[in-house]
């Protein structure tokens, strides 16, 4: 999704640059400004999506590590209880 948004933003920015060169003599920059704004918005959206995905990946890996640590602690407790019963 973010790659698609990056590609769309690049296309929009290139079209805006082309529009600016075409309308430089007439002074009608409305179309070029519109494309420029769309390109900037798509670029920001792609960056935010990328950042959100990275945060979710980090938080899920931290939760997985936390669960592994808790499971290891529970196994140690069970092992010590079993050894206590055998004694």
Biopython code that builds the backbone (N, CA, C, O; Angstrom):
import numpy as np
from Bio.PDB.StructureBuilder import StructureBuilder

atoms = [
    (1, "UNK", "N", (0.823, -1.190, 0.000)),
    (1, "UNK", "CA", (0.000, 0.000, 0.000)),
    (1, "UNK", "C", (0.870, 1.258, 0.000)),
    (1, "UNK", "O", (0.621, 2.200, -0.752)),
    (2, "UNK", "N", (1.895, 1.255, 0.858)),
    (2, "UNK", "CA", (2.726, 2.463, 0.928)),
    (2, "UNK", "C", (3.530, 2.648, -0.352)),
    (2, "UNK", "O", (3.772, 3.781, -0.768)),
    (3, "UNK", "N", (3.948, 1.551, -0.983)),
    (3, "UNK", "CA", (4.684, 1.664, -2.245)),
    (3, "UNK", "C", (3.781, 2.261, -3.314)),
    (3, "UNK", "O", (4.204, 3.116, -4.093)),
    (4, "UNK", "N", (2.540, 1.805, -3.343)),
    (4, "UNK", "CA", (1.565, 2.341, -4.287)),
    (4, "UNK", "C", (1.368, 3.838, -4.066)),
    (4, "UNK", "O", (1.309, 4.605, -5.027)),
    (5, "UNK", "N", (1.267, 4.256, -2.807)),
    (5, "UNK", "CA", (1.099, 5.680, -2.510)),
    (5, "UNK", "C", (2.344, 6.482, -2.885)),
    (5, "UNK", "O", (2.232, 7.604, -3.378)),
    (6, "UNK", "N", (3.530, 5.914, -2.655)),
    (6, "UNK", "CA", (4.757, 6.596, -3.058)),
    (6, "UNK", "C", (4.806, 6.775, -4.567)),
    (6, "UNK", "O", (5.181, 7.842, -5.055)),
    (7, "UNK", "N", (4.428, 5.739, -5.309)),
    (7, "UNK", "CA", (4.435, 5.826, -6.773)),
    (7, "UNK", "C", (3.432, 6.873, -7.242)),
    (7, "UNK", "O", (3.742, 7.678, -8.121)),
    (8, "UNK", "N", (2.237, 6.871, -6.667)),
    (8, "UNK", "CA", (1.241, 7.866, -7.046)),
    (8, "UNK", "C", (1.710, 9.283, -6.728)),
    (8, "UNK", "O", (1.476, 10.210, -7.504)),
    (9, "UNK", "N", (2.370, 9.444, -5.590)),
    (9, "UNK", "CA", (2.843, 10.787, -5.237)),
    (9, "UNK", "C", (3.932, 11.255, -6.200)),
    (9, "UNK", "O", (3.970, 12.426, -6.578)),
    (10, "UNK", "N", (4.807, 10.347, -6.592)),
    (10, "UNK", "CA", (5.863, 10.710, -7.540)),
    (10, "UNK", "C", (5.261, 11.102, -8.887)),
    (10, "UNK", "O", (5.676, 12.085, -9.500)),
    (11, "UNK", "N", (4.283, 10.324, -9.338)),
    (11, "UNK", "CA", (3.621, 10.645, -10.609)),
    (11, "UNK", "C", (2.931, 12.006, -10.518)),
    (11, "UNK", "O", (3.018, 12.822, -11.435)),
    (12, "UNK", "N", (2.251, 12.232, -9.410)),
    (12, "UNK", "CA", (1.555, 13.506, -9.237)),
    (12, "UNK", "C", (2.539, 14.677, -9.200)),
    (12, "UNK", "O", (2.277, 15.727, -9.787)),
    (13, "UNK", "N", (3.656, 14.501, -8.520)),
    (13, "UNK", "CA", (4.660, 15.575, -8.463)),
    (13, "UNK", "C", (5.293, 15.825, -9.826)),
    (13, "UNK", "O", (5.574, 16.971, -10.179)),
    (14, "UNK", "N", (5.517, 14.765, -10.592)),
    (14, "UNK", "CA", (6.059, 14.939, -11.942)),
    (14, "UNK", "C", (5.062, 15.650, -12.845)),
    (14, "UNK", "O", (5.441, 16.522, -13.627)),
    (15, "UNK", "N", (3.790, 15.283, -12.741)),
    (15, "UNK", "CA", (2.763, 15.972, -13.523)),
    (15, "UNK", "C", (2.649, 17.441, -13.122)),
    (15, "UNK", "O", (2.443, 18.307, -13.973)),
    (16, "UNK", "N", (2.783, 17.717, -11.832)),
    (16, "UNK", "CA", (2.737, 19.105, -11.370)),
    (16, "UNK", "C", (3.901, 19.906, -11.950)),
    (16, "UNK", "O", (3.723, 21.043, -12.385)),
    (17, "UNK", "N", (5.089, 19.309, -11.952)),
    (17, "UNK", "CA", (6.250, 19.993, -12.522)),
    (17, "UNK", "C", (6.034, 20.269, -14.004)),
    (17, "UNK", "O", (6.388, 21.337, -14.502)),
    (18, "UNK", "N", (5.454, 19.303, -14.702)),
    (18, "UNK", "CA", (5.174, 19.491, -16.129)),
    (18, "UNK", "C", (4.139, 20.596, -16.330)),
    (18, "UNK", "O", (4.280, 21.426, -17.228)),
    (19, "UNK", "N", (3.105, 20.607, -15.499)),
    (19, "UNK", "CA", (2.074, 21.642, -15.589)),
    (19, "UNK", "C", (2.674, 23.028, -15.322)),
    (19, "UNK", "O", (2.311, 24.001, -15.983)),
    (20, "UNK", "N", (3.583, 23.113, -14.361)),
    (20, "UNK", "CA", (4.209, 24.400, -14.069)),
    (20, "UNK", "C", (4.993, 24.912, -15.278)),
    (20, "UNK", "O", (4.966, 26.106, -15.577)),
    (21, "UNK", "N", (5.682, 24.020, -15.963)),
    (21, "UNK", "CA", (6.446, 24.467, -17.140)),
    (21, "UNK", "C", (5.515, 24.887, -18.274)),
    (21, "UNK", "O", (5.827, 25.817, -19.018)),
    (22, "UNK", "N", (4.378, 24.213, -18.411)),
    (22, "UNK", "CA", (3.442, 24.571, -19.474)),
    (22, "UNK", "C", (2.723, 25.888, -19.192)),
    (22, "UNK", "O", (2.475, 26.670, -20.110)),
    (23, "UNK", "N", (2.392, 26.132, -17.938)),
    (23, "UNK", "CA", (1.596, 27.311, -17.590)),
    (23, "UNK", "C", (2.447, 28.486, -17.129)),
    (23, "UNK", "O", (1.923, 29.480, -16.626)),
    (24, "UNK", "N", (3.725, 28.375, -17.298)),
    (24, "UNK", "CA", (4.612, 29.433, -16.835)),
    (24, "UNK", "C", (4.339, 30.755, -17.562)),
    (24, "UNK", "O", (4.440, 31.828, -16.967)),
    (25, "UNK", "N", (4.003, 30.672, -18.818)),
    (25, "UNK", "CA", (3.786, 31.892, -19.601)),
    (25, "UNK", "C", (2.398, 32.486, -19.367)),
    (25, "UNK", "O", (2.238, 33.705, -19.419)),
    (26, "UNK", "N", (1.399, 31.651, -19.111)),
    (26, "UNK", "CA", (0.032, 32.153, -18.957)),
    (26, "UNK", "C", (-0.281, 32.589, -17.545)),
    (26, "UNK", "O", (-1.152, 33.435, -17.344)),
    (27, "UNK", "N", (0.405, 32.035, -16.561)),
    (27, "UNK", "CA", (0.175, 32.418, -15.179)),
    (27, "UNK", "C", (-0.981, 31.692, -14.527)),
    (27, "UNK", "O", (-1.381, 32.072, -13.426)),
    (28, "UNK", "N", (-1.545, 30.655, -15.155)),
    (28, "UNK", "CA", (-2.649, 29.889, -14.570)),
    (28, "UNK", "C", (-2.082, 28.625, -13.943)),
    (28, "UNK", "O", (-1.874, 27.611, -14.609)),
    (29, "UNK", "N", (-1.839, 28.718, -12.649)),
    (29, "UNK", "CA", (-1.164, 27.634, -11.941)),
    (29, "UNK", "C", (-2.121, 26.740, -11.153)),
    (29, "UNK", "O", (-1.667, 25.907, -10.368)),
    (30, "UNK", "N", (-3.429, 26.892, -11.341)),
    (30, "UNK", "CA", (-4.391, 26.144, -10.513)),
    (30, "UNK", "C", (-4.225, 24.635, -10.653)),
    (30, "UNK", "O", (-4.176, 23.929, -9.645)),
    (31, "UNK", "N", (-4.140, 24.138, -11.856)),
    (31, "UNK", "CA", (-3.990, 22.692, -12.078)),
    (31, "UNK", "C", (-2.688, 22.160, -11.518)),
    (31, "UNK", "O", (-2.653, 21.083, -10.921)),
    (32, "UNK", "N", (-1.625, 22.910, -11.708)),
    (32, "UNK", "CA", (-0.320, 22.488, -11.213)),
    (32, "UNK", "C", (-0.296, 22.495, -9.693)),
    (32, "UNK", "O", (0.257, 21.585, -9.076)),
    (33, "UNK", "N", (-0.894, 23.518, -9.084)),
    (33, "UNK", "CA", (-0.933, 23.567, -7.619)),
    (33, "UNK", "C", (-1.769, 22.432, -7.051)),
    (33, "UNK", "O", (-1.432, 21.860, -6.014)),
    (34, "UNK", "N", (-2.868, 22.107, -7.740)),
    (34, "UNK", "CA", (-3.703, 20.989, -7.300)),
    (34, "UNK", "C", (-2.911, 19.684, -7.318)),
    (34, "UNK", "O", (-2.930, 18.928, -6.347)),
    (35, "UNK", "N", (-2.219, 19.425, -8.419)),
    (35, "UNK", "CA", (-1.415, 18.201, -8.512)),
    (35, "UNK", "C", (-0.289, 18.194, -7.482)),
    (35, "UNK", "O", (0.048, 17.147, -6.929)),
    (36, "UNK", "N", (0.282, 19.349, -7.230)),
    (36, "UNK", "CA", (1.341, 19.448, -6.227)),
    (36, "UNK", "C", (0.797, 19.113, -4.841)),
    (36, "UNK", "O", (1.432, 18.375, -4.088)),
    (37, "UNK", "N", (-0.370, 19.648, -4.501)),
    (37, "UNK", "CA", (-0.977, 19.343, -3.204)),
    (37, "UNK", "C", (-1.329, 17.870, -3.078)),
    (37, "UNK", "O", (-1.107, 17.271, -2.025)),
    (38, "UNK", "N", (-1.874, 17.277, -4.132)),
    (38, "UNK", "CA", (-2.207, 15.848, -4.105)),
    (38, "UNK", "C", (-0.944, 15.019, -3.909)),
    (38, "UNK", "O", (-0.941, 14.070, -3.125)),
    (39, "UNK", "N", (0.121, 15.367, -4.610)),
    (39, "UNK", "CA", (1.379, 14.640, -4.468)),
    (39, "UNK", "C", (1.941, 14.712, -3.065)),
    (39, "UNK", "O", (2.416, 13.711, -2.529)),
    (40, "UNK", "N", (1.888, 15.893, -2.469)),
    (40, "UNK", "CA", (2.393, 16.059, -1.105)),
    (40, "UNK", "C", (1.541, 15.266, -0.115)),
    (40, "UNK", "O", (2.074, 14.629, 0.793)),
    (41, "UNK", "N", (0.222, 15.305, -0.289)),
    (41, "UNK", "CA", (-0.653, 14.551, 0.611)),
    (41, "UNK", "C", (-0.417, 13.051, 0.506)),
    (41, "UNK", "O", (-0.397, 12.352, 1.519)),
    (42, "UNK", "N", (-0.239, 12.554, -0.707)),
    (42, "UNK", "CA", (0.027, 11.122, -0.880)),
    (42, "UNK", "C", (1.359, 10.737, -0.259)),
    (42, "UNK", "O", (1.485, 9.667, 0.335)),
    (43, "UNK", "N", (2.345, 11.600, -0.394)),
    (43, "UNK", "CA", (3.660, 11.330, 0.194)),
    (43, "UNK", "C", (3.581, 11.273, 1.712)),
    (43, "UNK", "O", (4.180, 10.397, 2.336)),
    (44, "UNK", "N", (2.845, 12.201, 2.304)),
    (44, "UNK", "CA", (2.675, 12.209, 3.767)),
    (44, "UNK", "C", (1.905, 10.979, 4.223)),
    (44, "UNK", "O", (2.258, 10.365, 5.230)),
    (45, "UNK", "N", (0.855, 10.612, 3.492)),
    (45, "UNK", "CA", (0.071, 9.427, 3.862)),
    (45, "UNK", "C", (0.930, 8.164, 3.810)),
    (45, "UNK", "O", (0.845, 7.316, 4.698)),
    (46, "UNK", "N", (1.751, 8.041, 2.778)),
    (46, "UNK", "CA", (2.626, 6.864, 2.669)),
    (46, "UNK", "C", (3.625, 6.821, 3.816)),
    (46, "UNK", "O", (3.901, 5.748, 4.354)),
    (47, "UNK", "N", (4.167, 7.964, 4.195)),
    (47, "UNK", "CA", (5.125, 8.003, 5.307)),
    (47, "UNK", "C", (4.455, 7.635, 6.624)),
    (47, "UNK", "O", (5.038, 6.920, 7.439)),
    (48, "UNK", "N", (3.238, 8.116, 6.838)),
    (48, "UNK", "CA", (2.523, 7.782, 8.073)),
    (48, "UNK", "C", (2.168, 6.305, 8.134)),
    (48, "UNK", "O", (2.272, 5.684, 9.191)),
    (49, "UNK", "N", (1.753, 5.742, 7.015)),
    (49, "UNK", "CA", (1.441, 4.307, 6.972)),
    (49, "UNK", "C", (2.692, 3.490, 7.266)),
    (49, "UNK", "O", (2.641, 2.510, 8.009)),
    (50, "UNK", "N", (3.804, 3.893, 6.687)),
    (50, "UNK", "CA", (5.064, 3.190, 6.925)),
    (50, "UNK", "C", (5.457, 3.244, 8.400)),
    (50, "UNK", "O", (5.860, 2.236, 8.979)),
    (51, "UNK", "N", (5.337, 4.421, 8.999)),
    (51, "UNK", "CA", (5.691, 4.578, 10.412)),
    (51, "UNK", "C", (4.758, 3.757, 11.300)),
    (51, "UNK", "O", (5.210, 3.149, 12.270)),
    (52, "UNK", "N", (3.474, 3.732, 10.984)),
    (52, "UNK", "CA", (2.507, 2.975, 11.778)),
    (52, "UNK", "C", (2.804, 1.480, 11.714)),
    (52, "UNK", "O", (2.715, 0.783, 12.724)),
    (53, "UNK", "N", (3.151, 0.996, 10.544)),
    (53, "UNK", "CA", (3.472, -0.433, 10.396)),
    (53, "UNK", "C", (4.718, -0.804, 11.184)),
    (53, "UNK", "O", (4.775, -1.870, 11.797)),
    (54, "UNK", "N", (5.716, 0.073, 11.170)),
    (54, "UNK", "CA", (6.940, -0.194, 11.932)),
    (54, "UNK", "C", (6.652, -0.243, 13.427)),
    (54, "UNK", "O", (7.179, -1.101, 14.135)),
    (55, "UNK", "N", (5.812, 0.683, 13.912)),
    (55, "UNK", "CA", (5.466, 0.685, 15.331)),
    (55, "UNK", "C", (4.711, -0.575, 15.723)),
    (55, "UNK", "O", (4.954, -1.142, 16.789)),
    (56, "UNK", "N", (3.792, -1.017, 14.865)),
    (56, "UNK", "CA", (3.037, -2.235, 15.161)),
    (56, "UNK", "C", (3.945, -3.454, 15.161)),
    (56, "UNK", "O", (3.774, -4.358, 15.980)),
    (57, "UNK", "N", (4.917, -3.485, 14.241)),
    (57, "UNK", "CA", (5.846, -4.619, 14.194)),
    (57, "UNK", "C", (6.710, -4.651, 15.449)),
    (57, "UNK", "O", (6.963, -5.724, 15.996)),
    (58, "UNK", "N", (7.162, -3.496, 15.909)),
    (58, "UNK", "CA", (7.982, -3.444, 17.116)),
    (58, "UNK", "C", (7.186, -3.848, 18.342)),
    (58, "UNK", "O", (7.687, -4.589, 19.187)),
    (59, "UNK", "N", (5.943, -3.370, 18.453)),
    (59, "UNK", "CA", (5.142, -3.699, 19.634)),
    (59, "UNK", "C", (4.763, -5.178, 19.652)),
    (59, "UNK", "O", (4.706, -5.788, 20.719)),
    (60, "UNK", "N", (4.503, -5.760, 18.474)),
    (60, "UNK", "CA", (4.162, -7.181, 18.444)),
    (60, "UNK", "C", (5.377, -8.048, 18.776)),
    (60, "UNK", "O", (5.238, -9.092, 19.413)),
    (61, "UNK", "N", (6.563, -7.621, 18.349)),
    (61, "UNK", "CA", (7.764, -8.397, 18.690)),
    (61, "UNK", "C", (8.081, -8.270, 20.174)),
    (61, "UNK", "O", (8.563, -9.221, 20.790)),
    (62, "UNK", "N", (7.815, -7.103, 20.751)),
    (62, "UNK", "CA", (8.042, -6.930, 22.191)),
    (62, "UNK", "C", (7.061, -7.777, 22.990)),
    (62, "UNK", "O", (7.436, -8.341, 24.019)),
    (63, "UNK", "N", (5.813, -7.879, 22.540)),
    (63, "UNK", "CA", (4.831, -8.714, 23.226)),
    (63, "UNK", "C", (5.209, -10.182, 23.122)),
    (63, "UNK", "O", (5.024, -10.937, 24.077)),
    (64, "UNK", "N", (5.737, -10.597, 21.972)),
    (64, "UNK", "CA", (6.169, -11.976, 21.799)),
    (64, "UNK", "C", (7.324, -12.311, 22.714)),
    (64, "UNK", "O", (7.359, -13.395, 23.297)),
    (65, "UNK", "N", (8.277, -11.390, 22.852)),
    (65, "UNK", "CA", (9.403, -11.601, 23.756)),
    (65, "UNK", "C", (8.928, -11.673, 25.200)),
    (65, "UNK", "O", (9.435, -12.470, 25.989)),
    (66, "UNK", "N", (7.959, -10.842, 25.538)),
    (66, "UNK", "CA", (7.419, -10.823, 26.901)),
    (66, "UNK", "C", (6.728, -12.151, 27.218)),
    (66, "UNK", "O", (6.893, -12.692, 28.311)),
    (67, "UNK", "N", (5.956, -12.674, 26.266)),
    (67, "UNK", "CA", (5.273, -13.957, 26.463)),
    (67, "UNK", "C", (6.284, -15.092, 26.589)),
    (67, "UNK", "O", (6.107, -15.985, 27.418)),
    (68, "UNK", "N", (7.338, -15.069, 25.779)),
    (68, "UNK", "CA", (8.375, -16.092, 25.879)),
    (68, "UNK", "C", (9.034, -16.062, 27.252)),
    (68, "UNK", "O", (9.302, -17.107, 27.843)),
    (69, "UNK", "N", (9.294, -14.862, 27.753)),
    (69, "UNK", "CA", (9.915, -14.717, 29.069)),
    (69, "UNK", "C", (8.989, -15.255, 30.163)),
    (69, "UNK", "O", (9.442, -15.930, 31.088)),
    (70, "UNK", "N", (7.689, -14.954, 30.054)),
    (70, "UNK", "CA", (6.729, -15.446, 31.046)),
    (70, "UNK", "C", (6.609, -16.971, 30.985)),
    (70, "UNK", "O", (6.525, -17.629, 32.023)),
    (71, "UNK", "N", (6.603, -17.530, 29.785)),
    (71, "UNK", "CA", (6.523, -18.990, 29.636)),
    (71, "UNK", "C", (7.759, -19.661, 30.211)),
    (71, "UNK", "O", (7.655, -20.722, 30.827)),
    (72, "UNK", "N", (8.928, -19.058, 30.019)),
    (72, "UNK", "CA", (10.155, -19.633, 30.568)),
    (72, "UNK", "C", (10.109, -19.599, 32.095)),
    (72, "UNK", "O", (10.540, -20.552, 32.745)),
    (73, "UNK", "N", (9.595, -18.522, 32.670)),
    (73, "UNK", "CA", (9.476, -18.426, 34.121)),
    (73, "UNK", "C", (8.506, -19.462, 34.661)),
    (73, "UNK", "O", (8.759, -20.052, 35.711)),
    (74, "UNK", "N", (7.399, -19.694, 33.964)),
    (74, "UNK", "CA", (6.413, -20.685, 34.400)),
    (74, "UNK", "C", (7.012, -22.091, 34.340)),
    (74, "UNK", "O", (6.742, -22.910, 35.218)),
    (75, "UNK", "N", (7.806, -22.375, 33.337)),
    (75, "UNK", "CA", (8.446, -23.694, 33.228)),
    (75, "UNK", "C", (9.416, -23.927, 34.382)),
    (75, "UNK", "O", (9.497, -25.027, 34.929)),
    (76, "UNK", "N", (10.149, -22.877, 34.744)),
    (76, "UNK", "CA", (11.093, -23.015, 35.855)),
    (76, "UNK", "C", (10.354, -23.285, 37.158)),
    (76, "UNK", "O", (10.809, -24.091, 37.971)),
    (77, "UNK", "N", (9.240, -22.634, 37.364)),
    (77, "UNK", "CA", (8.447, -22.847, 38.577)),
    (77, "UNK", "C", (7.913, -24.268, 38.592)),
    (77, "UNK", "O", (7.970, -24.936, 39.625)),
    (78, "UNK", "N", (7.397, -24.740, 37.477)),
    (78, "UNK", "CA", (6.881, -26.109, 37.402)),
    (78, "UNK", "C", (7.982, -27.128, 37.642)),
    (78, "UNK", "O", (7.759, -28.130, 38.321)),
    (79, "UNK", "N", (9.167, -26.887, 37.096)),
    (79, "UNK", "CA", (10.278, -27.802, 37.288)),
    (79, "UNK", "C", (10.687, -27.858, 38.762)),
    (79, "UNK", "O", (10.953, -28.934, 39.298)),
    (80, "UNK", "N", (10.736, -26.694, 39.411)),
    (80, "UNK", "CA", (11.133, -26.687, 40.818)),
    (80, "UNK", "C", (10.043, -27.353, 41.682)),
    (80, "UNK", "O", (10.369, -27.999, 42.678)),
    (81, "UNK", "N", (8.798, -27.213, 41.331)),
    (81, "UNK", "CA", (7.722, -27.884, 42.081)),
    (81, "UNK", "C", (7.816, -29.400, 41.925)),
    (81, "UNK", "O", (7.637, -30.142, 42.891)),
    (82, "UNK", "N", (8.099, -29.851, 40.708)),
    (82, "UNK", "CA", (8.220, -31.292, 40.463)),
    (82, "UNK", "C", (9.409, -31.858, 41.244)),
    (82, "UNK", "O", (9.328, -32.960, 41.786)),
    (83, "UNK", "N", (10.497, -31.118, 41.303)),
    (83, "UNK", "CA", (11.660, -31.580, 42.052)),
    (83, "UNK", "C", (11.344, -31.604, 43.536)),
    (83, "UNK", "O", (11.831, -32.476, 44.257)),
    (84, "UNK", "N", (10.528, -30.651, 44.009)),
    (84, "UNK", "CA", (10.140, -30.612, 45.407)),
    (84, "UNK", "C", (9.253, -31.799, 45.751)),
    (84, "UNK", "O", (9.356, -32.325, 46.859)),
    (85, "UNK", "N", (8.393, -32.240, 44.851)),
    (85, "UNK", "CA", (7.513, -33.378, 45.071)),
    (85, "UNK", "C", (8.303, -34.685, 45.112)),
    (85, "UNK", "O", (7.976, -35.593, 45.877)),
    (86, "UNK", "N", (9.332, -34.771, 44.293)),
    (86, "UNK", "CA", (10.148, -35.985, 44.244)),
    (86, "UNK", "C", (10.963, -36.140, 45.515)),
    (86, "UNK", "O", (11.257, -37.263, 45.924)),
    (87, "UNK", "N", (11.326, -35.055, 46.137)),
    (87, "UNK", "CA", (12.185, -35.106, 47.329)),
    (87, "UNK", "C", (11.490, -35.623, 48.532)),
    (87, "UNK", "O", (12.093, -35.718, 49.601)),
]
sb = StructureBuilder()
sb.init_structure("model")
sb.init_model(0)
sb.init_chain("A")
sb.init_seg("    ")
for serial, (resi, resn, name, xyz) in enumerate(atoms, 1):
    if name == "N":
        sb.init_residue(resn, " ", resi, " ")
    sb.init_atom(name, np.array(xyz, "f"), 0.0, 1.0, " ", f" {name:<3s}", serial, name[0])
structure = sb.get_structure()
